[in-house]
Amino acid sequence: MFNAGTEIGNVFVQTTNNREHTVEEIAERAVNRAIRVDTQEGLKQVLIKYLEEAQRSERANVRRTLIEQGFDDAAARLGD
């Protein structure tokens, strides 16, 4: 008889309501991920991922504010 076990890691899901993630929320997730990295290159990739996420989040917040204020054209110029 063959018995195989599987282990599933913890999954953390963080959602927001009508806003992007804050810098603090992104930093918390980055730290949680970075402490499991064992190489400098791995740490660099984690930092790149979360810094890019912070940039996207900030742009989305600015875009949303511009649209709410009636500046749709300016919001469109920010890109994705």
C-alpha positions as CSV (number, residue, x, y, z in Angstrom):
1,M,0.0,0.0,0.0
2,F,1.2,3.5,-0.9
3,N,0.4,6.4,1.3
4,A,1.3,9.8,0.0
5,G,0.7,13.0,2.0
6,T,0.5,16.5,0.8
7,E,1.1,19.6,2.7
8,I,-0.5,22.9,1.6
9,G,1.1,26.1,2.8
10,N,-0.7,29.0,4.4
11,V,-2.5,31.3,2.0
12,F,-3.0,35.0,3.0
13,V,-5.6,37.0,1.1
14,Q,-6.0,40.7,1.7
15,T,-8.7,42.7,0.0
16,T,-9.8,46.3,0.1
17,N,-13.1,48.0,-0.4
18,N,-13.1,50.8,-3.2
19,R,-9.4,51.5,-2.8
20,E,-6.0,50.0,-3.6
21,H,-3.7,48.6,-0.9
22,T,-1.9,51.1,1.3
23,V,1.9,51.3,1.4
24,E,1.8,49.7,4.9
25,E,-0.3,46.8,3.7
26,I,2.1,46.2,0.8
27,A,5.1,46.5,3.0
28,E,3.6,43.9,5.4
29,R,3.2,41.4,2.6
30,A,6.7,42.1,1.3
31,V,8.3,41.5,4.7
32,N,6.3,38.3,5.1
33,R,7.6,37.1,1.7
34,A,11.1,38.4,2.1
35,I,11.8,36.6,5.4
36,R,11.5,33.3,3.5
37,V,14.0,34.3,0.8
38,D,17.5,32.9,1.1
39,T,19.5,34.6,-1.6
40,Q,20.2,38.2,-2.5
41,E,18.8,37.7,-6.0
42,G,15.6,36.3,-4.5
43,L,15.3,39.3,-2.2
44,K,15.8,41.6,-5.1
45,Q,13.0,39.9,-7.0
46,V,10.6,40.2,-4.0
47,L,11.5,43.9,-3.6
48,I,10.9,44.5,-7.3
49,K,7.5,42.8,-7.2
50,Y,6.2,44.8,-4.2
51,L,7.7,48.1,-5.3
52,E,6.0,47.8,-8.7
53,E,2.8,46.9,-6.9
54,A,3.1,50.0,-4.8
55,Q,3.6,52.1,-7.9
56,R,0.5,50.6,-9.6
57,S,-1.5,51.1,-6.4
58,E,-0.6,54.8,-6.1
59,R,-1.4,55.4,-9.8
60,A,-4.7,53.7,-9.4
61,N,-5.6,55.8,-6.4
62,V,-4.6,59.1,-8.2
63,R,-6.5,58.0,-11.3
64,R,-9.6,57.2,-9.2
65,T,-9.4,60.6,-7.4
66,L,-9.1,62.4,-10.8
67,I,-12.1,60.6,-12.2
68,E,-14.1,61.4,-9.0
69,Q,-13.2,65.1,-9.5
70,G,-14.3,65.1,-13.1
71,F,-10.8,65.0,-14.7
72,D,-11.2,61.9,-16.8
73,D,-8.8,63.2,-19.5
74,A,-6.0,63.7,-16.9
75,A,-6.8,60.3,-15.4
76,A,-6.5,58.6,-18.8
77,R,-3.1,60.2,-19.4
78,L,-1.7,58.4,-16.4
79,G,-2.0,55.1,-18.2
80,D,-2.3,51.7,-16.6
